[in-house]
């Protein structure tokens, strides 16, 4: 039993040490562009299940703004808005 607990603790420690990028000013444009793509896919996959719910309008607005920013050469700001859009759907946004 203690071996299992030690193994789980080690796995948790390793998992917590990996870097999960949230959209921040420290991201490179390439990283932010990758995150834009990942969040765009996530939002698109959630859309059929979330569209029409009370919080949909706010999320949809943030998504449109974020997608425009990503397409117009502002991927960091765009990724931040896309993260907000996914969060507004009560889902944890994907990270890199």
Secondary structure, DSSP 8 states (H G I E B T S, - for coil): -HHHHHHHHHHHHHHHHS----S-TTS-HHHHHHHHHHHHHHHHHHHHHHTTSTTHHHHHHHHHHHHHHHHTT-HHHHHHHHHHHHHHTTS-----
